[in-house]
Amino acid sequence: RMDCQTDDTGSLTPMELYEKLSAQGDKVRTLKTEKAPKPDIDAAVQLLVKLKLEYKTATGQDYKAGCPPSDGPTLQDNGPSVTEGEDLVNPWNVTTTSAKGVDYDKLIVRFGSSKIDQELVDRIERVSGQKPHRFLRRGIFFSHRDMHQVLDAYESKKSFYLYTGRGPSSEAMHVGHLIPFIFTKWLQDVFDVPLVIQLTDDEKYLWKDLSVEECHRYAVENAKDIIACGFDINKTFIFSDLDYMGSSPGFYRNVVKIQKHVTFNQVKGIFGFTDSDCIGKISFPAIQAAPSFSTSFPQIFNGRKDVQCLIPCAIDQDPYFRMTRDVAPRIGYPKPALLHSTFFPALQGAQSKMSASDPNSSIFLTDTPKQIKNKINKHAFSGGKDTIEEHRKYGGDPDVDVSFMYLTFFLEDDEQLDKIRQDYTSGVLLTGELKKRLIDTLQPMISAHQQRRKLVTDEMVQQFMTSRPLDFNY
Amino acid sequence: RMDCQTDDTGSLTPMELYEKLSAQGDKVRTLKTEKAPKPDIDAAVQLLVKLKLEYKTATGQDYKAGCPPSDGPTLQDNGPSVTEGEDLVNPWNVTTTSAKGVDYDKLIVRFGSSKIDQELVDRIERVSGQKPHRFLRRGIFFSHRDMHQVLDAYESKKSFYLYTGRGPSSEAMHVGHLIPFIFTKWLQDVFDVPLVIQLTDDEKYLWKDLSVEECHRYAVENAKDIIACGFDINKTFIFSDLDYMGSSPGFYRNVVKIQKHVTFNQVKGIFGFTDSDCIGKISFPAIQAAPSFSTSFPQIFNGRKDVQCLIPCAIDQDPYFRMTRDVAPRIGYPKPALLHSTFFPALQGAQSKMSASDPNSSIFLTDTPKQIKNKINKHAFSGGKDTIEEHRKYGGDPDVDVSFMYLTFFLEDDEQLDKIRQDYTSGVLLTGELKKRLIDTLQPMISAHQQRRKLVTDEMVQQFMTSRPLDFNY
């Protein structure tokens, strides 16, 4: 059900798209035959994929070489399809058949985003004057859109703001949910910028069998865990959609502006909605898009409409923001920039995202040290061999080992991590020992989180969630 | 493009609907063959029409006797169709081929509403203790839903509230736009109940080539004309959607609740939306529905969710409220009751609604006495004969004469109106004389409106449009 909406074009007729596609197909074949440099082929393939998706969005049909678009009736309710062997990545589903997880390089090509390469990591270090966060050093935030533009502006004293969010579908948050918040806090600290955090309780009401009141309560509970990540209360606004939509005319006006510029055909193409979906789901993407524009927060930006937004999020949220970037110029706003993270794997392996409803699929922020230990020992998928003898002889595979993957997320020390990788690969380090390293890393981290969460008072939550000016020197 | 959504059913499969339809078709044929009483045939036809529309909504296909529903792909983007010879009536278009205007008795059958008969008019007189408004005496408000229920409750001291509205697409309002407001003011006076008036500036932004700011400005300008109708400032809340959606969490929560319970298939069936429509249009019906529920105005009703709503409106708005009544029980709210008016004819004749963009299509609230006189003399379609001699001999036809129609709306005295009808029909009254009667009625009426509008201060507008408690003894 994954599909993408591109940023540009949009005004071509199906026949023009068809002709452009045919030409691009020829170009790709020529480049391959001529054994052109890989980046050239990649770029051409990327454009081809983009055009194919646009073609499908425009006509409802798959592009077929030699078959020009017909004017006849198009099928509905098929939703966008996935090519066999491709990973499925959208805001509601991520599946892959590889134990190593989703192929992120392929995803960059399919989504039309850019890789966070060493040059960009170095530049972030230079501009911020800080050592890059381990998520950057290790490719956990691996893809971006327009990050160089954000840094260009920042270097010429033109600041930006951060926007991230969470869908509060239950009280229970797991360590994976912390990834965007940990990274966003780092960005806030090193760039000293304001931050808005959207809790999409309205989305959860629309998608889940929950009452409005339950969803709102989950939003407030989740806000406590988010606050416990250490955000600066003077620079951070956390909001529930159910509350903020009904208390900010600026926000609603942007929602309506976005809703005017996105058709059902487009959200069908991007999100796979069907005619049987409720109109709330169909119009929701505009609500997740709206915080990307500074006029949605007049209390923070004094009505300025040119403050650029930078969105750190997991790559599965990108479809929302491809749509947002498509709409932005048409309503007179700058396109938001993005930083995309990989997925945090389930304890059982990297084939799927974790589920908040399965307590054994991850480490929850409420787990006791004992639960953490037991879960890791019992459920963390191992890349080790079946017997100690074999393991000593052949070594383990860190690339499919969930304990090792979790350490790449949470163990700060690069040298230690590298040593663990080497020792595990060589067979010096046994699975039990690797798991112990993870347990020793997570137990104090979760305990510390729980301590900080206890210190989050109702007044603090109230203050974070009150619409108000933030410290922001533009 | 007219189509209706019924209140009940909804859980039948296409095949069950098909079988029910076949049976109902047989029943209608039998009744007609047997020359059954007209009310019986009407009721059976009404159910048949309802089922056909449900079938189309469920399958996307027109019902065809002998052709069961297929599982194959259904066509999209056709929109609901109108049977040949039927009037087209929906919120954006009203057309008819008859000079007398839309066939309202047929519309009652098609829409599944109830006729406002003499018994109901008498009952309103009894319960209110007031002579019924001329719009009731003359069948201008001709159709209703659940008005008896409203009166039952009112008699046992259970009050209700009124809700009406306007789409502010320009500054210019014409006399036809006053119809719902004149009648609503009367209802407010005789029943002593609170009133909410929705100005759908968001809708106008979505449908027209206007900016958000323009639509909001029109809303405020239109509010002045509405206030000039004499509403009680202590019992009336006038709101712009663009403002109120962003200042009332209660309102937005109801919008989301409604949006969760209406599918794209449904709004496609009801309103004729297509896949090319923007997601704002597709979700808008929930915004017009929300004021039908008292929890949308916690400041007025203290969070009570059981205060019934009565909606006086032109019949073209009924599709919104059929949808609303369908959703109401599923989200735990009472269904709104309705009072439907006929359309106010254009000066050129009853074949279509007036257009605010054609200054000669109606009398505007800003017209001078001279403009009124000239427009009526020059543009009002006449039911008179070509020459005075013929007119004296054969008489005129008041049923197609726009000046006479306008008098039925605005001349208070029943006896005078009846005498005019008789004299015009007999040929005693000439077209010029009839037009003079209308000019003499409208000139002082419009002047008085203009005087009252001048007295509407910015502070009054501000007060009417401020979310606040109203005088309401429940």
Interface residues (C-beta under 8 A of the other chain):
Chain A: P73 T74 L75 Q76 D202 Y205 L206 V212 L242 D243 M245 G246 S247 S248 P249 G250 F251 Y252 R253 V256 K257 Q259 K260 H261 V262 T263 F264 N265 V267 K268 F273 T274 D275 S276 D277 C278 I279 G280 I282 S283 P285 A286
Chain B: G60 P73 T74 L75 Q76 D202 Y205 L206 V212 L242 D243 M245 G246 S247 S248 P249 G250 F251 Y252 R253 V256 K257 Q259 K260 H261 V262 T263 F264 N265 V267 K268 F273 T274 D275 S276 D277 C278 I279 G280 I282 S283 P285 A286
